[in-house]
Amino acid sequence: MENRLFRSALFATYQLTLLLGITLLPVALVARQFGVTLPIHRIVTRLADAYEDTAPNSD
């Protein structure tokens, strides 16, 4: 039960991070013009990996 709750919370966080990345895209494009990069891709990648690690084994 706890694993299912954790996996659901992790999935919701992952989805919210994707939404945040899409929302911040215009800001990131302007910031890139000034030589500043936003590390949203690292956060999304880490959450995706964590979510995939919680997947139940099909063995």
Backbone as a printed PyTorch tensor [residue, N CA C, xyz], in Angstrom:
tensor([[[  0.8180,  -1.1900,   0.0000],
         [  0.0000,   0.0000,   0.0000],
         [  0.8660,   1.2600,   0.0000]],

        [[  1.9210,   1.2650,   0.8530],
         [  2.7930,   2.4300,   0.9180],
         [  3.5270,   2.6350,  -0.4060]],

        [[  3.9290,   1.5320,  -1.0290],
         [  4.6290,   1.6260,  -2.3020],
         [  3.7160,   2.2290,  -3.3700]],

        [[  2.4620,   1.8380,  -3.3460],
         [  1.5040,   2.3730,  -4.3230],
         [  1.2650,   3.8630,  -4.1010]],

        [[  1.1730,   4.2710,  -2.8510],
         [  0.9980,   5.6780,  -2.5130],
         [  2.2280,   6.4870,  -2.9160]],

        [[  3.4100,   5.9520,  -2.6390],
         [  4.6530,   6.6270,  -3.0120],
         [  4.7560,   6.7570,  -4.5270]],

        [[  4.4290,   5.6830,  -5.2280],
         [  4.4870,   5.7050,  -6.6960],
         [  3.4900,   6.7160,  -7.2700]],

        [[  2.3140,   6.8090,  -6.7040],
         [  1.3150,   7.7770,  -7.1600],
         [  1.7740,   9.2100,  -6.9060]],

        [[  2.3470,   9.4490,  -5.7340],
         [  2.8520,  10.7890,  -5.4130],
         [  4.0160,  11.1540,  -6.3230]],

        [[  4.8710,  10.2030,  -6.6050],
         [  6.0060,  10.4390,  -7.4960],
         [  5.5300,  10.7330,  -8.9140]],

        [[  4.5150,  10.0240,  -9.3720],
         [  3.9600,  10.2740, -10.6960],
         [  3.3340,  11.6660, -10.7730]],

        [[  2.6220,  12.0580,  -9.7350],
         [  2.0050,  13.3910,  -9.7110],
         [  3.0740,  14.4790,  -9.7130]],

        [[  4.1370,  14.2720,  -8.9660],
         [  5.2440,  15.2310,  -8.9510],
         [  5.9060,  15.3120, -10.3140]],

        [[  6.0740,  14.1850, -10.9560],
         [  6.6570,  14.1430, -12.2980],
         [  5.7810,  14.9240, -13.2900]],

        [[  4.4980,  14.7170, -13.2310],
         [  3.5840,  15.4140, -14.1290],
         [  3.5790,  16.9240, -13.8590]],

        [[  3.6180,  17.3070, -12.6050],
         [  3.6680,  18.7320, -12.2670],
         [  4.9750,  19.3690, -12.7380]],

        [[  6.0560,  18.6210, -12.6810],
         [  7.3450,  19.1270, -13.1600],
         [  7.3120,  19.3130, -14.6680]],

        [[  6.6810,  18.3910, -15.3810],
         [  6.5320,  18.5640, -16.8310],
         [  5.7110,  19.8070, -17.1360]],

        [[  4.6400,  20.0170, -16.3950],
         [  3.8180,  21.2070, -16.5780],
         [  4.6170,  22.4730, -16.2800]],

        [[  5.4090,  22.4420, -15.2410],
         [  6.2560,  23.5760, -14.9010],
         [  7.2570,  23.8610, -16.0190]],

        [[  7.8560,  22.8150, -16.5690],
         [  8.8010,  22.9900, -17.6670],
         [  8.1530,  23.6000, -18.8920]],

        [[  6.9590,  23.1560, -19.2150],
         [  6.2430,  23.7060, -20.3740],
         [  5.8670,  25.1630, -20.1110]],

        [[  5.4350,  25.4490, -18.8900],
         [  5.0500,  26.8110, -18.5300],
         [  6.2490,  27.7570, -18.5580]],

        [[  7.4040,  27.2790, -18.1270],
         [  8.5970,  28.1230, -18.0740],
         [  9.3560,  28.1920, -19.3920]],

        [[  8.8620,  27.5510, -20.4250],
         [  9.5660,  27.5530, -21.7050],
         [  9.8280,  28.9620, -22.2280]],

        [[  8.8570,  29.8700, -22.2410],
         [  9.1690,  31.2280, -22.7160],
         [ 10.2430,  31.9230, -21.8670]],

        [[ 10.1940,  31.7110, -20.5600],
         [ 11.2010,  32.3010, -19.6710],
         [ 12.5740,  31.7060, -19.9730]],

        [[ 12.6140,  30.4020, -20.2050],
         [ 13.8840,  29.7400, -20.5140],
         [ 14.4600,  30.2390, -21.8310]],

        [[ 13.6170,  30.4900, -22.8040],
         [ 14.1020,  30.9880, -24.0900],
         [ 14.6960,  32.3880, -23.9600]],

        [[ 14.0580,  33.2360, -23.1740],
         [ 14.5950,  34.5790, -22.9420],
         [ 15.8890,  34.5050, -22.1290]],

        [[ 15.9010,  33.6820, -21.1120],
         [ 17.0950,  33.5360, -20.2810],
         [ 18.2660,  32.9990, -21.1000]],

        [[ 17.9800,  32.1310, -22.0420],
         [ 19.0300,  31.5710, -22.8870],
         [ 19.6830,  32.6560, -23.7510]],

        [[ 18.9270,  33.6670, -24.1190],
         [ 19.4780,  34.7880, -24.8800],
         [ 20.5440,  35.5320, -24.0640]],

        [[ 20.4160,  35.4880, -22.7520],
         [ 21.3750,  36.1380, -21.8710],
         [ 22.4400,  35.1740, -21.3430]],

        [[ 22.4370,  33.9470, -21.8460],
         [ 23.4570,  32.9720, -21.4560],
         [ 23.1580,  32.1980, -20.1900]],

        [[ 21.9160,  32.2300, -19.7340],
         [ 21.5170,  31.5140, -18.5190],
         [ 20.6380,  30.3450, -18.9270]],

        [[ 20.9340,  29.1610, -18.3940],
         [ 20.1010,  27.9960, -18.6880],
         [ 19.3920,  27.5510, -17.4090]],

        [[ 18.1600,  27.1310, -17.5720],
         [ 17.3860,  26.6070, -16.4470],
         [ 17.5250,  25.0860, -16.4220]],

        [[ 17.7920,  24.4920, -15.2640],
         [ 18.0430,  23.0480, -15.1820],
         [ 16.7870,  22.1880, -15.0710]],

        [[ 15.7030,  22.5950, -15.6990],
         [ 14.4540,  21.8340, -15.6050],
         [ 14.6290,  20.4230, -16.1630]],

        [[ 15.4110,  20.2790, -17.2360],
         [ 15.5880,  18.9570, -17.8450],
         [ 16.2160,  17.9640, -16.8740]],

        [[ 17.0780,  18.4420, -15.9940],
         [ 17.6910,  17.5390, -15.0150],
         [ 16.6660,  17.0610, -13.9940]],

        [[ 15.7790,  17.9590, -13.5900],
         [ 14.7470,  17.5960, -12.6200],
         [ 13.7830,  16.5800, -13.2280]],

        [[ 13.3690,  16.8280, -14.4740],
         [ 12.4470,  15.9160, -15.1530],
         [ 13.0900,  14.5420, -15.3220]],

        [[ 14.3460,  14.5150, -15.7200],
         [ 15.0510,  13.2430, -15.9170],
         [ 15.1680,  12.4650, -14.6090]],

        [[ 15.5100,  13.1540, -13.5390],
         [ 15.6550,  12.4730, -12.2550],
         [ 14.3250,  11.9070, -11.7580]],

        [[ 13.2480,  12.6760, -11.9210],
         [ 11.9380,  12.1860, -11.5020],
         [ 11.4700,  11.0230, -12.3740]],

        [[ 11.7490,  11.0880, -13.6740],
         [ 11.3720,   9.9850, -14.5620],
         [ 12.1160,   8.7100, -14.1710]],

        [[ 13.4020,   8.8310, -13.8810],
         [ 14.1800,   7.6650, -13.4570],
         [ 13.6710,   7.0990, -12.1380]],

        [[ 13.3510,   7.9800, -11.2080],
         [ 12.8280,   7.5270,  -9.9100],
         [ 11.4930,   6.8220, -10.0830]],

        [[ 10.6350,   7.3560, -10.9460],
         [  9.3340,   6.7330, -11.1840],
         [  9.5010,   5.3600, -11.8260]],

        [[ 10.4100,   5.2560, -12.7840],
         [ 10.6450,   3.9680, -13.4380],
         [ 11.2460,   2.9480, -12.4710]],

        [[ 12.0440,   3.4130, -11.5140],
         [ 12.6440,   2.5070, -10.5220],
         [ 11.6070,   1.9410,  -9.5690]],

        [[ 10.4610,   2.6090,  -9.4180],
         [  9.4260,   2.1050,  -8.5140],
         [  8.4560,   1.1530,  -9.2000]],

        [[  8.6580,   0.9290, -10.4850],
         [  7.7590,   0.0420, -11.2390],
         [  7.8530,  -1.3800, -10.6800]],

        [[  6.7200,  -2.0270, -10.5400],
         [  6.7620,  -3.4220, -10.0750],
         [  7.4120,  -4.3090, -11.1080]],

        [[  8.1840,  -5.2570, -10.6290],
         [  8.8640,  -6.1870, -11.5340],
         [  7.8730,  -7.1570, -12.1280]],

        [[  8.0190,  -7.4160, -13.4190],
         [  7.1190,  -8.3470, -14.0790],
         [  7.7020,  -9.7540, -14.1570]],

        [[  8.7860, -10.0010, -13.4190],
         [  9.4430, -11.3280, -13.4240],
         [  8.6510, -12.3540, -12.6980]]])
